[in-house]
């Protein structure tokens, strides 16, 4: 029996085969994920209806399952409100953080390193997030 709160079979299978430096994308409900698939990516649709299953809920679940060492978001226009980026930073803690220009961000999603794209029902703008998988530390490494 699985002990983690995340039980989605496809998400678990793809995370299990995603190694160090693989990319996992949490997509908002507006990202055209069909146009974002890279050669190694699997898409999981969790966007049953707008607002249902938001991006921060998905991120909380993924953090329980997989270590992340980096996060990338799309650079926002000056007038845009992106409180969701602050929520991501709080949840992720000490990871590298990068903001990218829109088209470069889309190209990064299409990269061969992307193994999983999870489309959520998130409605906040600029909620798309690219996570970089880290490594699981061995017990003896945690003592330093």
ZIWO-V413192 format. One line per field, one symbol per residue. phi: phi as a letter, one per 40 degrees, with the letter a starting at -180 (. if undefined). psi: psi as a letter, one per 30 degrees, with the letter a starting at -180 (. if undefined). A space follows every 50 residues. Layout:
phi: ???
psi: ???
This chain:
phi: .cccccbcccccccccbccdgcbbbbbccbcccccbcccbcbbbcbccad gcgccccccdcccccbcbbaabbccccdcccbdcccccdcccgcbcbbbb cdccccccccdcccbabbcbcdbccfccbbbbcbbcccdccccc
psi: kkflfjgjeeeeeeefgjakglkkkjklffkiffffkafgkkkkjgielk fkileeeeeeeeefekkkflkklkkllefkkhfeeeeeeeefbilkkkkl keeeeeeeeflffjfkkjklgkfklhfkkkkkkalkkleffff.
